[in-house]
Structure formats: C-alpha cells, structure tokens
C-alpha cells in the first residue's frame, strides 16, 4: 500500500495520455496530471538537481513510472534520505505538491 504522501495510482494499466514519459523512465512534473515541466530518469539518482534544472527549487506535483524495472522510491533529500513515497511500474498520479523529489531509487 502506498503511503499518505505517495501518488494516487492511475487506474488504467496503460499510460494516461496526459503523462508524457518515455518507456523505461520515471518522470516527475511541475504540474498536476503530468503537466508543466518534465524531468525523466532511467536509473538510481542521488541528486535529481544534477540532471533536472528545476528539481532543487520547484515542488513536484505529479509523477509517472513508465518502467517495468520495479517500484520507484523517492526522497525529499539527496543521497536517498527522507523517504516520502513510491510508485509501482506503469503507474503514477498527483502528489500533494508540497515537496521536492531530490533523489530516487528503483
């Protein structure tokens, strides 16, 4: 079961049209329902800001895990500290929008 701050799972097994996310990637967005700016990650990332220009300064409002690698766990601090939620493969949804995702693991 997902934690209270984790995204709501998209009901469909297929990626929602609103979430633009390449196959094999985890994507995070600045707006709800996959809108706004997007950053995508293909592997474990200790500092999302190193590969995403807005990650250190902008809250994440939605995510999508378009991989089959497994659940993506995300953290509000770099180097995998302060776990805030996770998203299973082929799922995603809206977050509370009150925090930044600063690192993530598969």
TILODREN-358029 format. One record per residue: residue number from 0; x, y, z of N, C-alpha, C in turn. Coordinates in Angstrom, 1 decimal, always signed. Example, Ala and Ser with C-alpha at 12.3 -4.5 7.8 and 13.67 -1.06 7.14 Angstrom:
TILODREN-358029
(0,(+13.2,-5.7,+7.8),(+12.3,-4.5,+7.8),(+13.2,-3.3,+7.8))
(1,(+12.8,-2.2,+7.1),(+13.7,-1.1,+7.1),(+12.9,+0.0,+7.9))
end
This chain:
TILODREN-358029
(0,(+0.8,-1.2,+0.0),(+0.0,+0.0,+0.0),(+0.9,+1.2,+0.0))
(1,(+0.5,+2.3,-0.7),(+1.2,+3.5,-0.8),(+1.0,+4.3,+0.4))
(2,(+2.1,+5.1,+0.8),(+2.0,+5.9,+2.0),(+1.1,+7.1,+1.7))
(3,(+0.8,+7.9,+2.7),(-0.1,+9.0,+2.6),(+0.3,+10.1,+1.6))
(4,(+1.6,+10.3,+1.5),(+2.2,+11.3,+0.6),(+2.5,+10.7,-0.8))
(5,(+2.2,+9.5,-1.0),(+2.6,+8.8,-2.3),(+1.5,+9.2,-3.3))
(6,(+1.8,+9.1,-4.6),(+0.8,+9.4,-5.6),(-0.3,+8.5,-5.7))
(7,(-1.4,+9.0,-6.2),(-2.6,+8.1,-6.4),(-2.3,+7.4,-7.7))
(8,(-2.5,+6.1,-7.7),(-2.2,+5.3,-8.9),(-3.2,+5.5,-10.0))
(9,(-2.7,+5.7,-11.2),(-3.6,+5.8,-12.4),(-4.3,+4.5,-12.6))
(10,(-5.6,+4.6,-12.8),(-6.5,+3.4,-12.8),(-6.1,+2.5,-14.0))
(11,(-5.8,+3.1,-15.1),(-5.6,+2.3,-16.3),(-4.2,+1.6,-16.3))
(12,(-4.1,+0.4,-16.9),(-2.8,-0.2,-16.9),(-1.9,+0.4,-18.0))
(13,(-2.5,+1.2,-18.9),(-1.7,+1.9,-19.9),(-1.5,+3.3,-19.4))
(14,(-0.4,+3.9,-19.9),(+0.0,+5.2,-19.5),(-1.1,+6.2,-20.0))
(15,(-1.5,+7.1,-19.1),(-2.5,+8.1,-19.4),(-1.9,+9.0,-20.4))
(16,(-2.8,+9.5,-21.3),(-2.3,+10.4,-22.4),(-1.7,+11.7,-21.8))
(17,(-2.2,+12.1,-20.6),(-1.7,+13.3,-20.0),(-0.2,+13.2,-19.6))
(18,(+0.2,+12.0,-19.3),(+1.6,+11.8,-18.8),(+2.5,+11.4,-19.9))
(19,(+3.3,+12.4,-20.4),(+4.3,+12.2,-21.4),(+5.6,+11.6,-20.7))
(20,(+5.9,+10.4,-20.9),(+7.0,+9.8,-20.2),(+7.5,+8.6,-21.1))
(21,(+8.8,+8.7,-21.5),(+9.4,+7.7,-22.4),(+9.4,+6.4,-21.7))
(22,(+9.3,+5.3,-22.5),(+9.3,+3.9,-22.0),(+10.6,+3.7,-21.2))
(23,(+10.5,+3.1,-20.1),(+11.7,+2.8,-19.3),(+12.1,+3.9,-18.3))
(24,(+11.4,+5.0,-18.2),(+11.8,+6.1,-17.4),(+10.8,+6.4,-16.3))
(25,(+11.3,+7.0,-15.2),(+10.4,+7.6,-14.2),(+10.4,+9.1,-14.5))
(26,(+9.2,+9.7,-14.5),(+9.1,+11.1,-14.8),(+8.4,+11.9,-13.7))
(27,(+8.9,+13.1,-13.5),(+8.3,+14.0,-12.5),(+7.9,+15.3,-13.2))
(28,(+6.8,+15.9,-12.7),(+6.3,+17.1,-13.4),(+6.0,+18.2,-12.4))
(29,(+6.0,+19.4,-12.9),(+5.8,+20.6,-12.0),(+4.3,+20.9,-11.8))
(30,(+3.5,+20.2,-12.6),(+2.0,+20.5,-12.5),(+1.3,+19.1,-12.3))
(31,(+0.0,+19.2,-11.9),(-0.8,+18.0,-11.7),(-1.1,+17.4,-13.1))
(32,(-1.4,+16.1,-13.0),(-1.8,+15.3,-14.2),(-0.7,+15.3,-15.3))
(33,(+0.6,+15.3,-14.9),(+1.7,+15.3,-15.9),(+1.9,+16.5,-16.7))
(34,(+1.4,+17.7,-16.2),(+1.6,+18.9,-16.9),(+2.8,+19.7,-16.5))
(35,(+3.0,+20.8,-17.1),(+4.2,+21.7,-16.8),(+5.5,+21.1,-17.3))
(36,(+6.5,+21.4,-16.6),(+7.9,+21.0,-16.9),(+8.0,+19.5,-16.5))
(37,(+8.8,+18.8,-17.3),(+9.1,+17.4,-17.0),(+10.6,+17.1,-16.9))
(38,(+10.9,+16.2,-16.0),(+12.3,+15.6,-16.0),(+12.1,+14.1,-15.9))
(39,(+13.0,+13.4,-16.6),(+12.8,+11.9,-16.5),(+14.2,+11.3,-16.2))
(40,(+14.1,+10.2,-15.5),(+15.2,+9.4,-15.0),(+15.1,+8.0,-15.4))
(41,(+16.2,+7.4,-15.7),(+16.2,+6.0,-16.1),(+16.9,+5.1,-15.0))
(42,(+17.6,+5.7,-14.1),(+18.3,+4.9,-13.1),(+18.3,+5.6,-11.7))
(43,(+18.9,+4.9,-10.8),(+19.0,+5.4,-9.4),(+19.7,+6.8,-9.5))
(44,(+19.2,+7.8,-8.8),(+19.7,+9.1,-8.9),(+19.9,+9.7,-7.5))
(45,(+21.1,+10.0,-7.1),(+21.4,+10.5,-5.8),(+21.1,+12.0,-5.6))
(46,(+21.1,+12.7,-6.7),(+20.7,+14.2,-6.7),(+20.0,+14.5,-8.0))
(47,(+18.7,+14.6,-7.9),(+17.9,+14.9,-9.1),(+18.3,+16.2,-9.8))
(48,(+18.7,+17.2,-9.0),(+19.1,+18.5,-9.5),(+20.3,+18.5,-10.4))
(49,(+21.1,+17.4,-10.3),(+22.3,+17.3,-11.2),(+21.8,+17.1,-12.7))
(50,(+20.6,+16.5,-12.9),(+20.1,+16.2,-14.2),(+18.8,+16.9,-14.5))
(51,(+18.3,+17.7,-13.6),(+17.0,+18.4,-13.8),(+17.1,+19.8,-13.3))
(52,(+17.0,+20.8,-14.2),(+17.2,+22.2,-13.8),(+16.3,+22.7,-12.7))
(53,(+15.1,+22.2,-12.6),(+14.2,+22.8,-11.6),(+14.0,+22.0,-10.4))
(54,(+14.7,+20.8,-10.3),(+14.4,+19.9,-9.1),(+14.8,+20.5,-7.8))
(55,(+15.8,+21.3,-7.7),(+16.2,+21.9,-6.4),(+15.3,+23.0,-5.9))
(56,(+14.5,+23.6,-6.8),(+13.7,+24.8,-6.5),(+12.2,+24.7,-6.6))
(57,(+11.7,+23.6,-7.2),(+10.3,+23.5,-7.6),(+9.7,+22.2,-7.0))
(58,(+8.6,+22.3,-6.4),(+7.9,+21.2,-5.9),(+7.3,+20.3,-7.0))
(59,(+7.3,+19.0,-6.8),(+6.8,+18.1,-7.8),(+5.3,+17.9,-7.5))
(60,(+4.5,+18.0,-8.5),(+3.0,+17.9,-8.3),(+2.5,+16.6,-8.9))
(61,(+3.2,+15.9,-9.8),(+2.8,+14.6,-10.3),(+4.0,+13.8,-10.8))
(62,(+3.8,+12.5,-10.8),(+4.9,+11.5,-11.3),(+4.3,+10.4,-12.1))
(63,(+5.1,+9.8,-12.9),(+4.7,+8.6,-13.6),(+5.9,+7.7,-13.7))
(64,(+5.7,+6.4,-13.4),(+6.8,+5.4,-13.5),(+6.4,+4.5,-14.8))
(65,(+7.1,+4.9,-15.9),(+6.8,+4.2,-17.2),(+7.9,+3.1,-17.4))
(66,(+8.2,+2.4,-16.4),(+9.2,+1.4,-16.5),(+8.6,+0.0,-16.1))
(67,(+9.3,-1.0,-16.4),(+8.9,-2.3,-15.9),(+10.0,-2.9,-14.9))
(68,(+10.9,-2.0,-14.5),(+12.0,-2.4,-13.6),(+11.6,-2.6,-12.2))
(69,(+10.5,-2.0,-11.8),(+10.0,-2.1,-10.4),(+9.6,-0.8,-9.8))
(70,(+9.3,-0.8,-8.6),(+8.8,+0.3,-7.9),(+9.9,+1.4,-7.7))
(71,(+9.6,+2.6,-8.0),(+10.5,+3.7,-7.8),(+10.2,+4.4,-6.4))
(72,(+11.2,+4.5,-5.6),(+11.0,+5.1,-4.3),(+11.7,+6.5,-4.3))
(73,(+11.0,+7.5,-3.8),(+11.6,+8.8,-3.9),(+11.7,+9.5,-2.6))
(74,(+12.7,+10.5,-2.5),(+13.1,+11.1,-1.2),(+13.1,+12.6,-1.4))
(75,(+12.9,+13.3,-0.2),(+13.0,+14.7,-0.3),(+14.4,+15.3,-0.1))
(76,(+15.3,+14.5,+0.2),(+16.7,+14.9,+0.3),(+17.6,+14.1,-0.6))
(77,(+18.8,+14.7,-0.9),(+19.7,+14.0,-1.8),(+20.2,+12.7,-1.1))
(78,(+20.9,+11.9,-1.8),(+21.5,+10.7,-1.3),(+20.6,+9.7,-0.5))
(79,(+19.3,+9.7,-1.0),(+18.3,+8.7,-0.5),(+18.0,+8.9,+0.9))
(80,(+17.8,+10.1,+1.4),(+17.4,+10.4,+2.7),(+16.0,+11.0,+2.7))
(81,(+15.2,+10.7,+3.8),(+13.8,+11.2,+4.0),(+12.9,+10.7,+2.9))
(82,(+12.6,+9.4,+2.9),(+11.7,+8.8,+2.0),(+10.3,+9.4,+2.2))
(83,(+9.7,+9.7,+1.0),(+8.4,+10.4,+1.0),(+7.3,+9.6,+0.3))
(84,(+7.7,+8.7,-0.6),(+6.7,+7.9,-1.3),(+7.3,+7.0,-2.3))
(85,(+6.5,+6.3,-3.1),(+6.9,+5.4,-4.1),(+5.8,+5.2,-5.1))
(86,(+6.2,+4.7,-6.3),(+5.2,+4.5,-7.4),(+5.6,+3.2,-8.1))
(87,(+4.6,+2.2,-8.2),(+4.8,+1.0,-8.9),(+5.0,+1.2,-10.4))
(88,(+5.5,+0.1,-11.1),(+5.7,+0.2,-12.5),(+4.3,+0.5,-13.2))
(89,(+4.4,+1.3,-14.3),(+3.3,+1.6,-15.2),(+2.2,+2.3,-14.4))
(90,(+2.5,+3.1,-13.5),(+1.5,+3.8,-12.7),(+2.1,+5.2,-12.3))
(91,(+1.2,+6.1,-11.8),(+1.6,+7.4,-11.4),(+0.4,+8.1,-10.9))
(92,(+0.6,+9.4,-10.7),(-0.6,+10.2,-10.3),(-0.1,+11.5,-9.7))
(93,(-1.0,+12.2,-9.1),(-0.8,+13.5,-8.5),(-0.2,+13.4,-7.0))
(94,(+0.7,+14.3,-6.7),(+1.2,+14.3,-5.3),(+0.6,+15.5,-4.6))
(95,(+0.9,+15.7,-3.3),(+0.4,+16.8,-2.6),(+1.0,+18.1,-3.1))
(96,(+2.1,+18.1,-3.8),(+2.7,+19.3,-4.3),(+3.4,+20.2,-3.3))
(97,(+3.7,+19.6,-2.1),(+4.3,+20.4,-1.1),(+5.8,+20.0,-0.8))
(98,(+6.4,+19.3,-1.7),(+7.8,+18.9,-1.5),(+8.5,+18.7,-2.9))
(99,(+9.8,+18.7,-2.8),(+10.7,+18.4,-4.0),(+11.2,+16.9,-3.9))
(100,(+11.3,+16.3,-5.0),(+12.0,+15.0,-5.1),(+13.4,+15.2,-5.4))
(101,(+14.3,+14.9,-4.4),(+15.7,+15.2,-4.6),(+16.6,+14.0,-4.9))
(102,(+16.0,+12.8,-4.7),(+16.7,+11.5,-5.0),(+15.7,+10.4,-5.2))
(103,(+16.1,+9.4,-6.0),(+15.2,+8.3,-6.2),(+15.9,+7.0,-6.5))
(104,(+15.3,+5.9,-6.2),(+15.8,+4.6,-6.4),(+14.8,+3.6,-7.0))
(105,(+15.3,+2.6,-7.7),(+14.5,+1.5,-8.2),(+14.6,+0.4,-7.2))
end
